[in-house]
Amino acid sequence: MKKGFWDKLIERLDRLDPDSVQTHLMRLARERGLLESLLEAIQEGVIAVDGDARIEYANRAAQRMLGVRSGEVLGRELAEFLPGIEWKALMDHSGGPEWSAVLTRRIEVNYPEHRLLDIYVVPLSLVSDRESGAVVIARDVEQQREEQSRMIESERLKAITILAGSVAHEIGNPLNSLNIHLQLLQRELQKLDHERKKYLLELLGVARQEVGRLDRIIHQFLRALRPAPLEPKPTDLRKLVEEVIAFMRVELENRDVLVEIEAPDELPAALVDPEQVRQAFYNIVRNAAQAMEGGGLLQISLDSTDRFVAVAFRDTGSGISPEQMGRLFEPFASSKADGSGLGMLIVQRVVRDHGGEIEVQSRPGGGTSITLFFPREDRRVRLLEAHRRERARSKARRAKT
């Protein structure tokens, strides 16, 4: 049997003086601490199992994927958490040639949440003197897919922005010219004394309305895609919500929509650009009102976490179908006959530009819930204070040395 590092070390203990033993032990402790720090820092889950496929070690990422704490996972069978693989049979390295190379699998887990994991199993006999056991490396494919989707979406928006700027310029100039000539034509028609004058003016009015509508769509499209420079400042989001509701009061009353606003007494300020966030709130409230054709209830609740101030809009409208949900933030993807499909695109851009998050939950006939998360203003202050304290401690340590 091949001797391991510890066997060799024990054999040589009698040859070492106490100082040498202490030096070796200190070096081992440092190396162990460094190794554990590295394993805790990486994003992949790392799990060490013995010959019976029982967990001996799991780093922080693996604990998060498995939905357990460190003390809860040690000694338990890996099959409890990662099903679909015959772990015990696999650990019997004498039973097959699978240990001649790294084993790879893709498995699906549903606890603590649905994930797709790429699993890499490396026998310890390939990397150490141990004859049994393995190291299991788990990578969250779902997270990678989401990151790739965000990158693709970002590149797509960049391409659309460039195209939109060019198209808007090419369409905008002749559109302005067309509008001017329609105005001139209207003036000339006003001078005529003809039995069909009124009818012709009505046709001309329709043409001017459609030109104006097209011009507004172009400007909305550009505003939705072009990132406007942010002017963030500490803002009371409840006050901003109340201003939007007051501005839309007549429309909400005409649609028989009741609005309820709920917020804690001590709501922290958010660090946002008030004008852009006001536009995002307006788009969501207007969409909610239009979704409740026979009237309904719009509940707006505000709350905070350690990082964000959250604003949730919940309506009792018709809801969003799965097909529409998949295209919710695409330009011109509107379910309304007179909609431009740019409202939610503007909301998404505003939230992303602020470094926030957006959550949407809906089902047909069951209403829609949209929650926007904006960064807290005092979080930035706490981070700056923590940075200053750390710098002060570093200076103090350098002064002592």
Buried (B, 14 or more C-beta within 10 A) or exposed (E): EEEEEEEEBEEEEEEEEEEEEEEBEEEEEEEEEEEEEEBEEEEBBBBBBBBEBBBEBBBBBBBBBBEBEEEEBEEBBBBEBBEEBEBBEBBBBEEEEEBEEBBEEEBEBEEEEEBBBBBBBBBBBBEEBBBBBBBBBBBBBEEEEEEEEEEEBEEEBEEBBEEBBEBBEEBBEEBEEBBEEBEEBBEEBEEEEEEEEEEBBEEBEEBBEEBEEBBEBBEBBBBBBEEEEBEBEBBBBBEBBBBBBEBBEEEBEEBEBEBEEEBEEEBBBBBBBBEBBBBBBBBBBBBBBBBBEEEBBBBBBBBBEEBBBBBBBBBBBBBBEEEBBEBBBBBEBBBEEEEBBBBBBBBBBBBBBBBBBBEBBBEEEEBBBBBBBBBBBBBEEEEEEEEEEEEEEEEEEEEEE
